[in-house]
Amino acid sequence: MHARELREMDTHAILDLVEAKRKEMYLRRLDFAANKLEDTNELRKLRKDLARMLTILRERQLAAEFVAQAGPEAQLAEPKVEEVAKPVEEAEPVTSEVPTESEVPTETESEGEADNA
């Protein structure tokens, strides 16, 4: 079941689905232990569906707490375009200079510097 479908559902319906998925998960685990489960990927799908449902329930809980704290007149403020996309100031051009062989320290030079330190 997709999150989009779950978000359209009522909270009580999602709670009923959570209970049903937990029962189904229990039965599938028993089947798995008895080597009766043909599709072992089914456990993974059930676990992810259950997590998806619980996540949406938690989102709703947090949204309700936010509204209760801020009051009914509080709305989520949309960020202004000016704040999100600030103009880029003139920057210095980036030069990609590659060091020559004489500028790159060799392994023996870097080891000698570490010994002196």
Helices and strands as residue ranges (DSSP letters): H 3-8, H 11-33, H 41-70, H 81-84, H 107-116
